[in-house]
Amino acid sequence: MQAKTKYALSGTAAGLVNGLFGGGGGMVLVPLLNGWCGLAGKQAFATCVAAILPLSAVSAAVYLLRQPFDWAAALPYLIGGLGGGRLFRRVSVTWLRGLFAAFLLYGGVRYIL
């Protein structure tokens, strides 16, 4: 199968998960890009962020237009995202995988409970 087809199918899977659950496309996209598409660990994480960022921006715009938005509640997440982006180059792929797995586990437990 061609690489472009693999990328398109991976993106479609991430989009379906995002659409069905309101988020979480990265849970699907990072492992697919890394294992199936053959991207290196950090490259898969960075590509995932680049793919999810526009979707998040569109979602935020829709919410901003439809209802009031609490910037104070969002600020810690924005700061955390900026800090994480700055640390990205310094963190090993092993740590990134561990953190990703921990967040997946945490999200799964929260979703079930």
C-alpha positions, 0 to 999 in steps of 0.5 A: 500500500502506498504511503499516501494511502496509509496517511489518508486512512490513518487520518480518517481513523483519527477523524472518526474517533474525534467525531464519535467521541468529541476528541481523542483522535491522537490516541489513534493517530500516533500509533498508526503513524508510528507503527503502520506508516513507519514514522519515527517516534517524535515525528509521529507525535509532531505530525499528530499535533500538526494534524489535530491543531487545525481541528481543535482550532475549528472546534474552538471557533465553533464553541466561541460562536455558539456559547460564552467561553471561559478563558480562565478555565482554558488558560492552564491548558494553553500554558501547559501546551506551550510548555510541553511544546518547548520541552518536546525536543529535550524529552526522549521517545521512551518518555513520550511513549510512557506519558502518552500511555499514562494519559490514555490510561487516565482518560480511559479510566475517567471515561469509564467512571 
